[in-house]
């Protein structure tokens, strides 16, 4: 599996940790930055990951900021992205199995490395169940155009 990963300045330490976890599990990880702790704006990095996920069928994204909230809000602005903010492994598994989440968002300031590893493993090992969830995911995908005022 190919993953695109990015963070902001508040998520850069966990970004390195998560990248290493995925690579140890045999996945390709493309790091889209940042590469220092200088202040950056999280929407810029959410956009980088989401554009790559949308342009590269079958890939997934990982976004990390202080809480994960800003990244998830920014990522979900992209039509076709289903970004899930996960603070535990149950939410991560359900995000994949029921919502077919293609971007995982996490917060460096709210989850330690042990929990982050559990979240990553749960999300990575789960797969979309389809069935009754397909119609719901399709409804999510169709909301973009119908929500314009």
Buried (B, 14 or more C-beta within 10 A) or exposed (E): EBBBBBBBBBBBBBBBBBBEBBEEEEBEBBBBBBEEEEEBEBBBBBBBBBBBBBEEEEBBBBBBBBBBBBBBBBBBEBEEBBBBBBBEBEBBBBBBBBBBBBBBBBBBEBBEEEBBBBBBBBBBEBEBEEEEBEEEBEEEBEEBEEEEE
